[in-house]
Amino acid sequence: MGIADKFDAAKDKVAGKVKESVGKATDDHSKVFEGKLEQAKGAAKDKLADAKAHLEEDASDVHTDDTEGGTYVSHKE
């Protein structure tokens, strides 16, 4: 899931940059705006993918300690 999310974010960033460049070349301000908006959408998706990966990593650090019947959470430093 993480790789697909990162790829989707990169696709939006690249497509947005192309739209922005075309808009600048043709003096089309709405196309420039669309491009910047799409790049921002890609950046947001990228941050979300990073957050998901971090949460999944943290969730995998929870271990059950059968000897005491409790839960142990390891903290990485």
N, C-alpha and C positions, 0 to 999 in steps of 0.2 A: 504494500500500500504506500509506503513512504517514497519509493522511487517513482511511482506513477504520479503522486502528488507533486513531487519536485519537477518532473518532466512537464506536467500541466502548467505549473507556475512559470517555468522557463519559456514555454511556448507563448504564454500571454505576454511576457516581457519582450520577447523578440518581435512578436506581431505588433505590439504597441510601438516599439521603436521604429519599425518599418512604416507604420501609419504616420507617426510623428514626422519622420523624414520626408515622406511623400507630401504631407501637408505643408511642411516648410518650403519644399521645392516648388509647390504649386500655389503658394500663398493662400492655402485653405486653412483658416484658423480653426474651423470645426474639426477638421481631420487631425490637426495638431493636438487639440484638446482630447479627441477620442484616443489618440495614441498614448498620451500621458495618462489618461484614465485607465487604459488597458495595462499599461506598465505598473500602475499602482495596484491594480487588481492582482497582477502576477506577484508583486512583492508581498501583498497580504497573504496570498496562497502559500508563498514560500515560508513566511513566518509561521503560518498555521501548520504546515508540514513539519517544521522544526519543533514546534510545541508538541505535536502528536508524537513525534519520535522520542522526545524527552520524556513525556508521560509514559509511553510504553516501556522505555528503559527503566524508569523509576518503578513501574509496576512489576517488572521482572526481578527487582531486588528484594521483594517481600518473600521471606522464607518462613516456613512453619518449623518450629523447634519442638519435635515430638517428645523430647525428654522432659520438658517443662510444660508442655501443652500450650505454649504461648506463641506469639508471632514475633519474629525478629525482623527488623528493617535495617538493612545495611545502608550506611551513608557513605557515598563516595566523596572524596575530597580532591 
